[in-house]
Amino acid sequence: MPFANFKVPAGSLTPQQKEEIVTRTTDLYAELFGDQARPNTMVLVEEVADGGWGIGGNILVLPDDTASA
């Protein structure tokens, strides 16, 4: 079963954007593996809490757009 796991900052995507990720990823797997893969393709869009991940030893947080207001 083809599987894709997208980890994104919590609250950063709309439901429509998540749907597009699922749809386009499923289409890609069907293109690569044949249309028989479509009904078995699992796509997980996983939201990670702010500060719950890091790169290069640095914790990542989303910018606070209200700080400059």
Predicted model as a PDB file, atoms N, CA, C, CB and O in Angstrom, pLDDT in the B-factor column:
MODEL        1                                                                  
ATOM      1  N   MET A   1       0.846  -1.167   0.000  1.00 87.00           N  
ATOM      2  CA  MET A   1       0.000   0.000   0.000  1.00 87.00           C  
ATOM      3  C   MET A   1       0.898   1.239   0.000  1.00 87.00           C  
ATOM      4  CB  MET A   1      -0.966  -0.007   1.221  1.00 87.00           C  
ATOM      5  O   MET A   1       1.713   1.402   0.908  1.00 87.00           O  
ATOM      6  N   PRO A   2       0.764   2.113  -1.000  1.00 94.00           N  
ATOM      7  CA  PRO A   2       1.518   3.366  -0.990  1.00 94.00           C  
ATOM      8  C   PRO A   2       1.086   4.242   0.184  1.00 94.00           C  
ATOM      9  CB  PRO A   2       1.329   4.122  -2.319  1.00 94.00           C  
ATOM     10  O   PRO A   2      -0.097   4.310   0.518  1.00 94.00           O  
ATOM     11  N   PHE A   3       2.052   4.907   0.802  1.00 97.00           N  
ATOM     12  CA  PHE A   3       1.783   5.723   1.976  1.00 97.00           C  
ATOM     13  C   PHE A   3       2.627   6.985   1.921  1.00 97.00           C  
ATOM     14  CB  PHE A   3       2.063   4.935   3.272  1.00 97.00           C  
ATOM     15  O   PHE A   3       3.809   6.932   1.581  1.00 97.00           O  
ATOM     16  N   ALA A   4       2.028   8.116   2.254  1.00 98.00           N  
ATOM     17  CA  ALA A   4       2.757   9.378   2.359  1.00 98.00           C  
ATOM     18  C   ALA A   4       2.351  10.050   3.659  1.00 98.00           C  
ATOM     19  CB  ALA A   4       2.474  10.309   1.132  1.00 98.00           C  
ATOM     20  O   ALA A   4       1.178  10.031   4.029  1.00 98.00           O  
ATOM     21  N   ASN A   5       3.314  10.644   4.355  1.00 98.00           N  
ATOM     22  CA  ASN A   5       3.056  11.329   5.617  1.00 98.00           C  
ATOM     23  C   ASN A   5       3.625  12.737   5.524  1.00 98.00           C  
ATOM     24  CB  ASN A   5       3.675  10.553   6.822  1.00 98.00           C  
ATOM     25  O   ASN A   5       4.838  12.924   5.427  1.00 98.00           O  
ATOM     26  N   PHE A   6       2.747  13.713   5.553  1.00 97.00           N  
ATOM     27  CA  PHE A   6       3.142  15.110   5.528  1.00 97.00           C  
ATOM     28  C   PHE A   6       2.993  15.672   6.929  1.00 97.00           C  
ATOM     29  CB  PHE A   6       2.298  15.922   4.505  1.00 97.00           C  
ATOM     30  O   PHE A   6       1.912  15.594   7.514  1.00 97.00           O  
ATOM     31  N   LYS A   7       4.059  16.235   7.476  1.00 93.00           N  
ATOM     32  CA  LYS A   7       4.011  16.882   8.784  1.00 93.00           C  
ATOM     33  C   LYS A   7       4.074  18.386   8.546  1.00 93.00           C  
ATOM     34  CB  LYS A   7       5.185  16.394   9.723  1.00 93.00           C  
ATOM     35  O   LYS A   7       4.995  18.895   7.906  1.00 93.00           O  
ATOM     36  N   VAL A   8       3.067  19.086   9.079  1.00 91.00           N  
ATOM     37  CA  VAL A   8       2.961  20.526   8.864  1.00 91.00           C  
ATOM     38  C   VAL A   8       2.698  21.211  10.202  1.00 91.00           C  
ATOM     39  CB  VAL A   8       1.834  20.857   7.839  1.00 91.00           C  
ATOM     40  O   VAL A   8       2.171  20.583  11.121  1.00 91.00           O  
ATOM     41  N   PRO A   9       3.057  22.493  10.326  1.00 86.00           N  
ATOM     42  CA  PRO A   9       2.737  23.200  11.562  1.00 86.00           C  
ATOM     43  C   PRO A   9       1.222  23.244  11.781  1.00 86.00           C  
ATOM     44  CB  PRO A   9       3.316  24.628  11.530  1.00 86.00           C  
ATOM     45  O   PRO A   9       0.459  23.488  10.847  1.00 86.00           O  
ATOM     46  N   ALA A  10       0.802  23.006  13.014  1.00 89.00           N  
ATOM     47  CA  ALA A  10      -0.622  23.015  13.349  1.00 89.00           C  
ATOM     48  C   ALA A  10      -1.243  24.353  12.968  1.00 89.00           C  
ATOM     49  CB  ALA A  10      -0.832  22.735  14.853  1.00 89.00           C  
ATOM     50  O   ALA A  10      -0.700  25.417  13.265  1.00 89.00           O  
ATOM     51  N   GLY A  11      -2.396  24.275  12.302  1.00 88.00           N  
ATOM     52  CA  GLY A  11      -3.134  25.477  11.928  1.00 88.00           C  
ATOM     53  C   GLY A  11      -2.614  26.206  10.709  1.00 88.00           C  
ATOM     54  O   GLY A  11      -3.113  27.280  10.374  1.00 88.00           O  
ATOM     55  N   SER A  12      -1.609  25.637  10.029  1.00 88.00           N  
ATOM     56  CA  SER A  12      -1.014  26.347   8.890  1.00 88.00           C  
ATOM     57  C   SER A  12      -1.715  26.074   7.566  1.00 88.00           C  
ATOM     58  CB  SER A  12       0.434  25.974   8.763  1.00 88.00           C  
ATOM     59  O   SER A  12      -1.492  26.792   6.591  1.00 88.00           O  
ATOM     60  N   LEU A  13      -2.563  25.042   7.517  1.00 94.00           N  
ATOM     61  CA  LEU A  13      -3.253  24.700   6.275  1.00 94.00           C  
ATOM     62  C   LEU A  13      -4.756  24.759   6.477  1.00 94.00           C  
ATOM     63  CB  LEU A  13      -2.835  23.304   5.783  1.00 94.00           C  
ATOM     64  O   LEU A  13      -5.271  24.453   7.553  1.00 94.00           O  
ATOM     65  N   THR A  14      -5.448  25.159   5.420  1.00 97.00           N  
ATOM     66  CA  THR A  14      -6.907  25.123   5.431  1.00 97.00           C  
ATOM     67  C   THR A  14      -7.361  23.705   5.108  1.00 97.00           C  
ATOM     68  CB  THR A  14      -7.505  26.147   4.416  1.00 97.00           C  
ATOM     69  O   THR A  14      -6.573  22.912   4.592  1.00 97.00           O  
ATOM     70  N   PRO A  15      -8.611  23.373   5.400  1.00 97.00           N  
ATOM     71  CA  PRO A  15      -9.116  22.058   4.990  1.00 97.00           C  
ATOM     72  C   PRO A  15      -8.997  21.831   3.484  1.00 97.00           C  
ATOM     73  CB  PRO A  15     -10.566  21.904   5.413  1.00 97.00           C  
ATOM     74  O   PRO A  15      -8.757  20.705   3.048  1.00 97.00           O  
ATOM     75  N   GLN A  16      -9.161  22.872   2.697  1.00 98.00           N  
ATOM     76  CA  GLN A  16      -9.036  22.748   1.244  1.00 98.00           C  
ATOM     77  C   GLN A  16      -7.600  22.412   0.843  1.00 98.00           C  
ATOM     78  CB  GLN A  16      -9.485  24.047   0.556  1.00 98.00           C  
ATOM     79  O   GLN A  16      -7.379  21.609  -0.064  1.00 98.00           O  
ATOM     80  N   GLN A  17      -6.633  23.018   1.511  1.00 98.00           N  
ATOM     81  CA  GLN A  17      -5.235  22.719   1.201  1.00 98.00           C  
ATOM     82  C   GLN A  17      -4.887  21.286   1.576  1.00 98.00           C  
ATOM     83  CB  GLN A  17      -4.305  23.692   1.928  1.00 98.00           C  
ATOM     84  O   GLN A  17      -4.157  20.617   0.845  1.00 98.00           O  
ATOM     85  N   LYS A  18      -5.398  20.809   2.702  1.00 98.00           N  
ATOM     86  CA  LYS A  18      -5.165  19.416   3.094  1.00 98.00           C  
ATOM     87  C   LYS A  18      -5.790  18.474   2.069  1.00 98.00           C  
ATOM     88  CB  LYS A  18      -5.743  19.138   4.507  1.00 98.00           C  
ATOM     89  O   LYS A  18      -5.184  17.470   1.694  1.00 98.00           O  
ATOM     90  N   GLU A  19      -6.990  18.793   1.620  1.00 98.00           N  
ATOM     91  CA  GLU A  19      -7.649  17.968   0.608  1.00 98.00           C  
ATOM     92  C   GLU A  19      -6.823  17.930  -0.676  1.00 98.00           C  
ATOM     93  CB  GLU A  19      -9.064  18.501   0.316  1.00 98.00           C  
ATOM     94  O   GLU A  19      -6.703  16.882  -1.312  1.00 98.00           O  
ATOM     95  N   GLU A  20      -6.256  19.070  -1.052  1.00 98.00           N  
ATOM     96  CA  GLU A  20      -5.435  19.113  -2.266  1.00 98.00           C  
ATOM     97  C   GLU A  20      -4.182  18.255  -2.112  1.00 98.00           C  
ATOM     98  CB  GLU A  20      -5.044  20.563  -2.598  1.00 98.00           C  
ATOM     99  O   GLU A  20      -3.784  17.574  -3.057  1.00 98.00           O  
ATOM    100  N   ILE A  21      -3.563  18.277  -0.950  1.00 98.00           N  
ATOM    101  CA  ILE A  21      -2.396  17.425  -0.706  1.00 98.00           C  
ATOM    102  C   ILE A  21      -2.771  15.959  -0.872  1.00 98.00           C  
ATOM    103  CB  ILE A  21      -1.822  17.674   0.705  1.00 98.00           C  
ATOM    104  O   ILE A  21      -2.062  15.204  -1.536  1.00 98.00           O  
ATOM    105  N   VAL A  22      -3.885  15.557  -0.269  1.00 98.00           N  
ATOM    106  CA  VAL A  22      -4.331  14.162  -0.356  1.00 98.00           C  
ATOM    107  C   VAL A  22      -4.633  13.783  -1.802  1.00 98.00           C  
ATOM    108  CB  VAL A  22      -5.578  13.936   0.523  1.00 98.00           C  
ATOM    109  O   VAL A  22      -4.199  12.732  -2.275  1.00 98.00           O  
ATOM    110  N   THR A  23      -5.373  14.633  -2.500  1.00 98.00           N  
ATOM    111  CA  THR A  23      -5.770  14.342  -3.878  1.00 98.00           C  
ATOM    112  C   THR A  23      -4.571  14.273  -4.812  1.00 98.00           C  
ATOM    113  CB  THR A  23      -6.749  15.393  -4.376  1.00 98.00           C  
ATOM    114  O   THR A  23      -4.442  13.330  -5.593  1.00 98.00           O  
ATOM    115  N   ARG A  24      -3.698  15.264  -4.736  1.00 98.00           N  
ATOM    116  CA  ARG A  24      -2.563  15.301  -5.653  1.00 98.00           C  
ATOM    117  C   ARG A  24      -1.546  14.199  -5.364  1.00 98.00           C  
ATOM    118  CB  ARG A  24      -1.885  16.653  -5.579  1.00 98.00           C  
ATOM    119  O   ARG A  24      -0.936  13.653  -6.284  1.00 98.00           O  
ATOM    120  N   THR A  25      -1.366  13.874  -4.080  1.00 98.00           N  
ATOM    121  CA  THR A  25      -0.454  12.783  -3.735  1.00 98.00           C  
ATOM    122  C   THR A  25      -1.005  11.452  -4.230  1.00 98.00           C  
ATOM    123  CB  THR A  25      -0.221  12.731  -2.213  1.00 98.00           C  
ATOM    124  O   THR A  25      -0.261  10.632  -4.768  1.00 98.00           O  
ATOM    125  N   THR A  26      -2.305  11.236  -4.052  1.00 98.00           N  
ATOM    126  CA  THR A  26      -2.937  10.014  -4.552  1.00 98.00           C  
ATOM    127  C   THR A  26      -2.797   9.925  -6.065  1.00 98.00           C  
ATOM    128  CB  THR A  26      -4.423   9.966  -4.149  1.00 98.00           C  
ATOM    129  O   THR A  26      -2.492   8.860  -6.601  1.00 98.00           O  
ATOM    130  N   ASP A  27      -3.019  11.041  -6.757  1.00 98.00           N  
ATOM    131  CA  ASP A  27      -2.848  11.066  -8.215  1.00 98.00           C  
ATOM    132  C   ASP A  27      -1.413  10.718  -8.615  1.00 98.00           C  
ATOM    133  CB  ASP A  27      -3.225  12.450  -8.772  1.00 98.00           C  
ATOM    134  O   ASP A  27      -1.194   9.984  -9.579  1.00 98.00           O  
ATOM    135  N   LEU A  28      -0.438  11.246  -7.871  1.00 97.00           N  
ATOM    136  CA  LEU A  28       0.968  10.969  -8.173  1.00 97.00           C  
ATOM    137  C   LEU A  28       1.283   9.481  -8.011  1.00 97.00           C  
ATOM    138  CB  LEU A  28       1.884  11.803  -7.264  1.00 97.00           C  
ATOM    139  O   LEU A  28       1.915   8.881  -8.881  1.00 97.00           O  
ATOM    140  N   TYR A  29       0.847   8.890  -6.907  1.00 97.00           N  
ATOM    141  CA  TYR A  29       1.096   7.463  -6.700  1.00 97.00           C  
ATOM    142  C   TYR A  29       0.410   6.621  -7.777  1.00 97.00           C  
ATOM    143  CB  TYR A  29       0.611   7.034  -5.308  1.00 97.00           C  
ATOM    144  O   TYR A  29       0.974   5.633  -8.248  1.00 97.00           O  
ATOM    145  N   ALA A  30      -0.795   7.008  -8.161  1.00 97.00           N  
ATOM    146  CA  ALA A  30      -1.495   6.268  -9.223  1.00 97.00           C  
ATOM    147  C   ALA A  30      -0.732   6.390 -10.542  1.00 97.00           C  
ATOM    148  CB  ALA A  30      -2.949   6.793  -9.393  1.00 97.00           C  
ATOM    149  O   ALA A  30      -0.677   5.436 -11.319  1.00 97.00           O  
ATOM    150  N   GLU A  31      -0.150   7.549 -10.792  1.00 97.00           N  
ATOM    151  CA  GLU A  31       0.655   7.732 -12.002  1.00 97.00           C  
ATOM    152  C   GLU A  31       1.908   6.863 -11.959  1.00 97.00           C  
ATOM    153  CB  GLU A  31       1.043   9.210 -12.171  1.00 97.00           C  
ATOM    154  O   GLU A  31       2.293   6.274 -12.969  1.00 97.00           O  
ATOM    155  N   LEU A  32       2.545   6.782 -10.789  1.00 96.00           N  
ATOM    156  CA  LEU A  32       3.790   6.025 -10.659  1.00 96.00           C  
ATOM    157  C   LEU A  32       3.569   4.515 -10.633  1.00 96.00           C  
ATOM    158  CB  LEU A  32       4.513   6.447  -9.407  1.00 96.00           C  
ATOM    159  O   LEU A  32       4.315   3.765 -11.263  1.00 96.00           O  
ATOM    160  N   PHE A  33       2.549   4.070  -9.907  1.00 96.00           N  
ATOM    161  CA  PHE A  33       2.356   2.644  -9.672  1.00 96.00           C  
ATOM    162  C   PHE A  33       1.186   2.034 -10.438  1.00 96.00           C  
ATOM    163  CB  PHE A  33       2.159   2.410  -8.222  1.00 96.00           C  
ATOM    164  O   PHE A  33       0.952   0.827 -10.366  1.00 96.00           O  
ATOM    165  N   GLY A  34       0.464   2.858 -11.159  1.00 96.00           N  
ATOM    166  CA  GLY A  34      -0.708   2.379 -11.881  1.00 96.00           C  
ATOM    167  C   GLY A  34      -1.971   2.683 -11.098  1.00 96.00           C  
ATOM    168  O   GLY A  34      -1.946   2.838  -9.877  1.00 96.00           O  
ATOM    169  N   ASP A  35      -3.064   2.764 -11.819  1.00 96.00           N  
ATOM    170  CA  ASP A  35      -4.318   3.170 -11.191  1.00 96.00           C  
ATOM    171  C   ASP A  35      -4.815   2.170 -10.147  1.00 96.00           C  
ATOM    172  CB  ASP A  35      -5.375   3.360 -12.246  1.00 96.00           C  
ATOM    173  O   ASP A  35      -5.662   2.510  -9.321  1.00 96.00           O  
ATOM    174  N   GLN A  36      -4.298   0.944 -10.177  1.00 96.00           N  
ATOM    175  CA  GLN A  36      -4.702  -0.030  -9.169  1.00 96.00           C  
ATOM    176  C   GLN A  36      -4.225   0.367  -7.768  1.00 96.00           C  
ATOM    177  CB  GLN A  36      -4.160  -1.409  -9.531  1.00 96.00           C  
ATOM    178  O   GLN A  36      -4.739  -0.142  -6.773  1.00 96.00           O  
ATOM    179  N   ALA A  37      -3.245   1.273  -7.687  1.00 96.00           N  
ATOM    180  CA  ALA A  37      -2.756   1.740  -6.388  1.00 96.00           C  
ATOM    181  C   ALA A  37      -3.692   2.763  -5.752  1.00 96.00           C  
ATOM    182  CB  ALA A  37      -1.370   2.342  -6.539  1.00 96.00           C  
ATOM    183  O   ALA A  37      -3.659   2.953  -4.536  1.00 96.00           O  
ATOM    184  N   ARG A  38      -4.523   3.422  -6.550  1.00 96.00           N  
ATOM    185  CA  ARG A  38      -5.363   4.516  -6.059  1.00 96.00           C  
ATOM    186  C   ARG A  38      -6.216   4.142  -4.836  1.00 96.00           C  
ATOM    187  CB  ARG A  38      -6.266   4.985  -7.168  1.00 96.00           C  
ATOM    188  O   ARG A  38      -6.181   4.862  -3.838  1.00 96.00           O  
ATOM    189  N   PRO A  39      -6.983   3.037  -4.881  1.00 96.00           N  
ATOM    190  CA  PRO A  39      -7.853   2.750  -3.730  1.00 96.00           C  
ATOM    191  C   PRO A  39      -7.103   2.340  -2.464  1.00 96.00           C  
ATOM    192  CB  PRO A  39      -8.816   1.665  -4.094  1.00 96.00           C  
ATOM    193  O   PRO A  39      -7.683   2.313  -1.378  1.00 96.00           O  
ATOM    194  N   ASN A  40      -5.822   2.023  -2.600  1.00 95.00           N  
ATOM    195  CA  ASN A  40      -5.029   1.591  -1.443  1.00 95.00           C  
ATOM    196  C   ASN A  40      -4.028   2.633  -0.975  1.00 95.00           C  
ATOM    197  CB  ASN A  40      -4.299   0.324  -1.771  1.00 95.00           C  
ATOM    198  O   ASN A  40      -3.257   2.374  -0.052  1.00 95.00           O  
ATOM    199  N   THR A  41      -4.026   3.805  -1.594  1.00 97.00           N  
ATOM    200  CA  THR A  41      -3.074   4.848  -1.235  1.00 97.00           C  
ATOM    201  C   THR A  41      -3.552   5.566   0.017  1.00 97.00           C  
ATOM    202  CB  THR A  41      -2.885   5.847  -2.396  1.00 97.00           C  
ATOM    203  O   THR A  41      -4.685   6.044   0.078  1.00 97.00           O  
ATOM    204  N   MET A  42      -2.667   5.638   1.026  1.00 98.00           N  
ATOM    205  CA  MET A  42      -2.974   6.348   2.265  1.00 98.00           C  
ATOM    206  C   MET A  42      -2.103   7.589   2.342  1.00 98.00           C  
ATOM    207  CB  MET A  42      -2.755   5.437   3.510  1.00 98.00           C  
ATOM    208  O   MET A  42      -0.885   7.519   2.175  1.00 98.00           O  
ATOM    209  N   VAL A  43      -2.743   8.732   2.599  1.00 98.00           N  
ATOM    210  CA  VAL A  43      -2.027   9.993   2.758  1.00 98.00           C  
ATOM    211  C   VAL A  43      -2.414  10.559   4.114  1.00 98.00           C  
ATOM    212  CB  VAL A  43      -2.355  11.006   1.594  1.00 98.00           C  
ATOM    213  O   VAL A  43      -3.596  10.751   4.398  1.00 98.00           O  
ATOM    214  N   LEU A  44      -1.424  10.825   4.946  1.00 98.00           N  
ATOM    215  CA  LEU A  44      -1.647  11.364   6.275  1.00 98.00           C  
ATOM    216  C   LEU A  44      -1.073  12.769   6.328  1.00 98.00           C  
ATOM    217  CB  LEU A  44      -1.011  10.459   7.363  1.00 98.00           C  
ATOM    218  O   LEU A  44       0.120  12.972   6.106  1.00 98.00           O  
ATOM    219  N   VAL A  45      -1.934  13.743   6.626  1.00 97.00           N  
ATOM    220  CA  VAL A  45      -1.488  15.119   6.846  1.00 97.00           C  
ATOM    221  C   VAL A  45      -1.530  15.322   8.356  1.00 97.00           C  
ATOM    222  CB  VAL A  45      -2.398  16.190   6.068  1.00 97.00           C  
ATOM    223  O   VAL A  45      -2.598  15.444   8.955  1.00 97.00           O  
ATOM    224  N   GLU A  46      -0.353  15.354   8.950  1.00 96.00           N  
ATOM    225  CA  GLU A  46      -0.216  15.371  10.402  1.00 96.00           C  
ATOM    226  C   GLU A  46       0.204  16.767  10.869  1.00 96.00           C  
ATOM    227  CB  GLU A  46       0.810  14.308  10.868  1.00 96.00           C  
ATOM    228  O   GLU A  46       1.225  17.297  10.430  1.00 96.00           O  
ATOM    229  N   GLU A  47      -0.587  17.349  11.753  1.00 94.00           N  
ATOM    230  CA  GLU A  47      -0.279  18.674  12.271  1.00 94.00           C  
ATOM    231  C   GLU A  47       0.600  18.544  13.518  1.00 94.00           C  
ATOM    232  CB  GLU A  47      -1.581  19.455  12.594  1.00 94.00           C  
ATOM    233  O   GLU A  47       0.283  17.799  14.444  1.00 94.00           O  
ATOM    234  N   VAL A  48       1.701  19.280  13.519  1.00 92.00           N  
ATOM    235  CA  VAL A  48       2.646  19.269  14.635  1.00 92.00           C  
ATOM    236  C   VAL A  48       2.463  20.558  15.419  1.00 92.00           C  
ATOM    237  CB  VAL A  48       4.124  19.116  14.135  1.00 92.00           C  
ATOM    238  O   VAL A  48       2.416  21.645  14.845  1.00 92.00           O  
ATOM    239  N   ALA A  49       2.361  20.427  16.735  1.00 89.00           N  
ATOM    240  CA  ALA A  49       2.185  21.605  17.593  1.00 89.00           C  
ATOM    241  C   ALA A  49       3.353  22.569  17.432  1.00 89.00           C  
ATOM    242  CB  ALA A  49       2.046  21.184  19.067  1.00 89.00           C  
ATOM    243  O   ALA A  49       4.494  22.155  17.226  1.00 89.00           O  
ATOM    244  N   ASP A  50       3.053  23.849  17.527  1.00 82.00           N  
ATOM    245  CA  ASP A  50       4.081  24.884  17.439  1.00 82.00           C  
ATOM    246  C   ASP A  50       5.175  24.594  18.476  1.00 82.00           C  
ATOM    247  CB  ASP A  50       3.463  26.307  17.662  1.00 82.00           C  
ATOM    248  O   ASP A  50       4.882  24.356  19.647  1.00 82.00           O  
ATOM    249  N   GLY A  51       6.412  24.618  18.039  1.00 83.00           N  
ATOM    250  CA  GLY A  51       7.530  24.325  18.924  1.00 83.00           C  
ATOM    251  C   GLY A  51       7.785  22.841  19.084  1.00 83.00           C  
ATOM    252  O   GLY A  51       8.673  22.450  19.842  1.00 83.00           O  
ATOM    253  N   GLY A  52       7.024  21.998  18.384  1.00 85.00           N  
ATOM    254  CA  GLY A  52       7.163  20.554  18.508  1.00 85.00           C  
ATOM    255  C   GLY A  52       8.095  19.935  17.492  1.00 85.00           C  
ATOM    256  O   GLY A  52       8.089  18.718  17.306  1.00 85.00           O  
ATOM    257  N   TRP A  53       8.892  20.746  16.837  1.00 84.00           N  
ATOM    258  CA  TRP A  53       9.836  20.201  15.878  1.00 84.00           C  
ATOM    259  C   TRP A  53      11.004  21.160  15.725  1.00 84.00           C  
ATOM    260  CB  TRP A  53       9.156  19.942  14.519  1.00 84.00           C  
ATOM    261  O   TRP A  53      10.955  22.297  16.195  1.00 84.00           O  
ATOM    262  N   GLY A  54      12.045  20.697  15.071  1.00 85.00           N  
ATOM    263  CA  GLY A  54      13.221  21.544  14.914  1.00 85.00           C  
ATOM    264  C   GLY A  54      14.073  21.090  13.749  1.00 85.00           C  
ATOM    265  O   GLY A  54      13.914  19.990  13.218  1.00 85.00           O  
ATOM    266  N   ILE A  55      14.978  21.967  13.370  1.00 87.00           N  
ATOM    267  CA  ILE A  55      15.942  21.687  12.308  1.00 87.00           C  
ATOM    268  C   ILE A  55      17.300  22.164  12.795  1.00 87.00           C  
ATOM    269  CB  ILE A  55      15.539  22.385  10.951  1.00 87.00           C  
ATOM    270  O   ILE A  55      17.424  23.277  13.306  1.00 87.00           O  
ATOM    271  N   GLY A  56      18.308  21.337  12.640  1.00 92.00           N  
ATOM    272  CA  GLY A  56      19.663  21.721  13.008  1.00 92.00           C  
ATOM    273  C   GLY A  56      19.818  22.092  14.471  1.00 92.00           C  
ATOM    274  O   GLY A  56      20.629  22.950  14.820  1.00 92.00           O  
ATOM    275  N   GLY A  57      19.035  21.441  15.328  1.00 92.00           N  
ATOM    276  CA  GLY A  57      19.133  21.718  16.759  1.00 92.00           C  
ATOM    277  C   GLY A  57      18.352  22.924  17.223  1.00 92.00           C  
ATOM    278  O   GLY A  57      18.419  23.285  18.399  1.00 92.00           O  
ATOM    279  N   ASN A  58      17.601  23.566  16.317  1.00 89.00           N  
ATOM    280  CA  ASN A  58      16.817  24.741  16.670  1.00 89.00           C  
ATOM    281  C   ASN A  58      15.331  24.418  16.619  1.00 89.00           C  
ATOM    282  CB  ASN A  58      17.145  25.912  15.732  1.00 89.00           C  
ATOM    283  O   ASN A  58      14.847  23.848  15.641  1.00 89.00           O  
ATOM    284  N   ILE A  59      14.606  24.784  17.675  1.00 87.00           N  
ATOM    285  CA  ILE A  59      13.167  24.585  17.719  1.00 87.00           C  
ATOM    286  C   ILE A  59      12.522  25.601  16.780  1.00 87.00           C  
ATOM    287  CB  ILE A  59      12.615  24.727  19.176  1.00 87.00           C  
ATOM    288  O   ILE A  59      12.899  26.772  16.759  1.00 87.00           O  
ATOM    289  N   LEU A  60      11.538  25.129  16.000  1.00 81.00           N  
ATOM    290  CA  LEU A  60      10.841  25.996  15.055  1.00 81.00           C  
ATOM    291  C   LEU A  60       9.469  26.383  15.606  1.00 81.00           C  
ATOM    292  CB  LEU A  60      10.696  25.300  13.684  1.00 81.00           C  
ATOM    293  O   LEU A  60       8.734  25.550  16.138  1.00 81.00           O  
ATOM    294  N   VAL A  61       9.152  27.649  15.465  1.00 83.00           N  
ATOM    295  CA  VAL A  61       7.816  28.146  15.805  1.00 83.00           C  
ATOM    296  C   VAL A  61       7.360  29.031  14.674  1.00 83.00           C  
ATOM    297  CB  VAL A  61       7.805  28.922  17.166  1.00 83.00           C  
ATOM    298  O   VAL A  61       8.171  29.639  13.976  1.00 83.00           O  
ATOM    299  N   LEU A  62       6.033  29.101  14.494  1.00 75.00           N  
ATOM    300  CA  LEU A  62       5.484  29.988  13.471  1.00 75.00           C  
ATOM    301  C   LEU A  62       5.638  31.439  13.914  1.00 75.00           C  
ATOM    302  CB  LEU A  62       3.994  29.657  13.194  1.00 75.00           C  
ATOM    303  O   LEU A  62       5.553  31.737  15.106  1.00 75.00           O  
ATOM    304  N   PRO A  63       5.863  32.343  12.962  1.00 76.00           N  
ATOM    305  CA  PRO A  63       5.961  33.757  13.333  1.00 76.00           C  
ATOM    306  C   PRO A  63       4.644  34.231  13.944  1.00 76.00           C  
ATOM    307  CB  PRO A  63       6.328  34.625  12.102  1.00 76.00           C  
ATOM    308  O   PRO A  63       3.567  33.804  13.527  1.00 76.00           O  
ATOM    309  N   ASP A  64       4.740  35.108  14.924  1.00 72.00           N  
ATOM    310  CA  ASP A  64       3.569  35.696  15.563  1.00 72.00           C  
ATOM    311  C   ASP A  64       3.205  36.972  14.809  1.00 72.00           C  
ATOM    312  CB  ASP A  64       3.836  35.989  17.080  1.00 72.00           C  
ATOM    313  O   ASP A  64       3.812  38.022  15.020  1.00 72.00           O  
ATOM    314  N   ASP A  65       2.206  36.872  13.928  1.00 66.00           N  
ATOM    315  CA  ASP A  65       1.815  38.027  13.117  1.00 66.00           C  
ATOM    316  C   ASP A  65       1.187  39.138  13.949  1.00 66.00           C  
ATOM    317  CB  ASP A  65       0.847  37.596  12.037  1.00 66.00           C  
ATOM    318  O   ASP A  65       1.096  40.274  13.483  1.00 66.00           O  
ATOM    319  N   THR A  66       0.755  38.839  15.164  1.00 61.00           N  
ATOM    320  CA  THR A  66       0.128  39.866  15.995  1.00 61.00           C  
ATOM    321  C   THR A  66       1.153  40.671  16.769  1.00 61.00           C  
ATOM    322  CB  THR A  66      -0.856  39.236  16.956  1.00 61.00           C  
ATOM    323  O   THR A  66       0.798  41.694  17.356  1.00 61.00           O  
ATOM    324  N   ALA A  67       2.408  40.253  16.795  1.00 57.00           N  
ATOM    325  CA  ALA A  67       3.436  40.935  17.571  1.00 57.00           C  
ATOM    326  C   ALA A  67       3.702  42.348  17.057  1.00 57.00           C  
ATOM    327  CB  ALA A  67       4.718  40.131  17.549  1.00 57.00           C  
ATOM    328  O   ALA A  67       4.045  43.230  17.844  1.00 57.00           O  
ATOM    329  N   SER A  68       3.551  42.579  15.762  1.00 57.00           N  
ATOM    330  CA  SER A  68       3.835  43.907  15.201  1.00 57.00           C  
ATOM    331  C   SER A  68       2.620  44.804  15.217  1.00 57.00           C  
ATOM    332  CB  SER A  68       4.348  43.783  13.785  1.00 57.00           C  
ATOM    333  O   SER A  68       2.712  45.973  14.841  1.00 57.00           O  
ATOM    334  N   ALA A  69       1.483  44.285  15.644  1.00 53.00           N  
ATOM    335  CA  ALA A  69       0.248  45.093  15.657  1.00 53.00           C  
ATOM    336  C   ALA A  69       0.161  45.972  16.875  1.00 53.00           C  
ATOM    337  CB  ALA A  69      -0.973  44.203  15.597  1.00 53.00           C  
ATOM    338  O   ALA A  69      -0.811  46.711  17.035  1.00 53.00           O  
TER     339      ALA A  69                                                      
ENDMDL                                                                          
END                                                                             
